[in-house]
Amino acid sequence: MAGSGKSFIGKHFNDLSCNTIFVVPQNMQKQDVPCDAVTQNTFFSVPVCKGESRLPKYDYSGYDVFFNEIYMSSPCILNKVRVFCNENPHLIVMGAGDVK
């Protein structure tokens, strides 16, 4: 449900001194986040265009992770989120999104 405060949860964690990074589907959405944010492609080192070299590994050490607008993600990215969660059980990982 739009406007119900899903993204607020991630921002609130950041206010509680939990160093939270927002992972968003599109560059434009980074502008709406008042804390550190990266795109899904940057976070998962996925090049934007086919044939481009792989992006450098993103250093998320020191962060808990908030995947925002998760329903805008492709099945490939959703699988990367699943693998990330399984490989990092020590992190707080949150996600939010809604279907329109």
MARRO-960634 format. One record per residue (C-alpha): z, x, y; chain. Coordinates in steps of 0.5 Angstrom, whole numbers, plus 2048, in hexadecimal, padded with zeros to 3 digits. Layout:
BEGIN
up Z, east X, north Y, mol A;
...
END
This chain:
BEGIN
up 800, east 800, north 800, mol A;
up 7FE, east 803, north 807, mol A;
up 803, east 805, north 80C, mol A;
up 809, east 804, north 807, mol A;
up 80B, east 80B, north 808, mol A;
up 809, east 80F, north 802, mol A;
up 807, east 815, north 806, mol A;
up 80D, east 815, north 80A, mol A;
up 811, east 817, north 803, mol A;
up 80D, east 81E, north 804, mol A;
up 80F, east 81E, north 80B, mol A;
up 816, east 81D, north 80A, mol A;
up 817, east 822, north 804, mol A;
up 814, east 827, north 809, mol A;
up 819, east 825, north 80F, mol A;
up 81F, east 826, north 809, mol A;
up 81D, east 82D, north 809, mol A;
up 819, east 82C, north 803, mol A;
up 813, east 831, north 805, mol A;
up 80D, east 82C, north 803, mol A;
up 806, east 82D, north 803, mol A;
up 801, east 827, north 803, mol A;
up 7FB, east 827, north 7FF, mol A;
up 7F6, east 822, north 802, mol A;
up 7EF, east 820, north 800, mol A;
up 7EB, east 822, north 806, mol A;
up 7EC, east 827, north 80C, mol A;
up 7EC, east 821, north 811, mol A;
up 7F3, east 81F, north 80E, mol A;
up 7F6, east 825, north 80F, mol A;
up 7F6, east 823, north 816, mol A;
up 7FB, east 81D, north 815, mol A;
up 800, east 821, north 811, mol A;
up 806, east 825, north 816, mol A;
up 807, east 82A, north 811, mol A;
up 803, east 82F, north 80D, mol A;
up 7FD, east 82C, north 809, mol A;
up 7F7, east 82E, north 805, mol A;
up 7F1, east 82B, north 802, mol A;
up 7F1, east 82A, north 7FB, mol A;
up 7EB, east 82F, north 7FA, mol A;
up 7EF, east 834, north 7FE, mol A;
up 7F5, east 833, north 7FA, mol A;
up 7F1, east 833, north 7F3, mol A;
up 7EC, east 838, north 7F5, mol A;
up 7E6, east 834, north 7F4, mol A;
up 7E0, east 836, north 7F8, mol A;
up 7DD, east 830, north 7FC, mol A;
up 7D6, east 831, north 7FA, mol A;
up 7D3, east 833, north 7F3, mol A;
up 7D1, east 83A, north 7F2, mol A;
up 7D7, east 83C, north 7F7, mol A;
up 7DC, east 842, north 7F5, mol A;
up 7E2, east 83F, north 7F3, mol A;
up 7E8, east 83F, north 7F9, mol A;
up 7ED, east 844, north 7F9, mol A;
up 7F4, east 841, north 7F5, mol A;
up 7F8, east 83D, north 7FA, mol A;
up 7FF, east 840, north 7FA, mol A;
up 804, east 83A, north 7FA, mol A;
up 80A, east 83E, north 7F9, mol A;
up 810, east 83B, north 7FD, mol A;
up 80D, east 834, north 7FD, mol A;
up 80E, east 82E, north 7FA, mol A;
up 808, east 82A, north 7F9, mol A;
up 806, east 823, north 7FC, mol A;
up 7FF, east 820, north 7FA, mol A;
up 7FD, east 81B, north 7FF, mol A;
up 7F8, east 816, north 7FE, mol A;
up 7F7, east 818, north 7F7, mol A;
up 7F3, east 812, north 7F5, mol A;
up 7ED, east 815, north 7F9, mol A;
up 7ED, east 81B, north 7F4, mol A;
up 7E8, east 81C, north 7EF, mol A;
up 7E9, east 81C, north 7E7, mol A;
up 7E8, east 823, north 7E8, mol A;
up 7EE, east 824, north 7ED, mol A;
up 7F2, east 81F, north 7EA, mol A;
up 7F2, east 824, north 7E3, mol A;
up 7F4, east 82A, north 7E8, mol A;
up 7FA, east 826, north 7EB, mol A;
up 7FC, east 824, north 7E3, mol A;
up 7FB, east 82C, north 7E1, mol A;
up 7FF, east 82E, north 7E8, mol A;
up 805, east 829, north 7E6, mol A;
up 805, east 82C, north 7DF, mol A;
up 805, east 833, north 7E1, mol A;
up 80A, east 832, north 7E7, mol A;
up 810, east 82E, north 7E4, mol A;
up 815, east 832, north 7E9, mol A;
up 811, east 82F, north 7EF, mol A;
up 812, east 828, north 7F2, mol A;
up 80B, east 825, north 7F2, mol A;
up 80A, east 81E, north 7F5, mol A;
up 804, east 81A, north 7F6, mol A;
up 802, east 814, north 7FA, mol A;
up 7FC, east 810, north 7FB, mol A;
up 7F9, east 809, north 7FB, mol A;
up 7F3, east 805, north 7F9, mol A;
up 7EF, east 801, north 7FE, mol A;
END
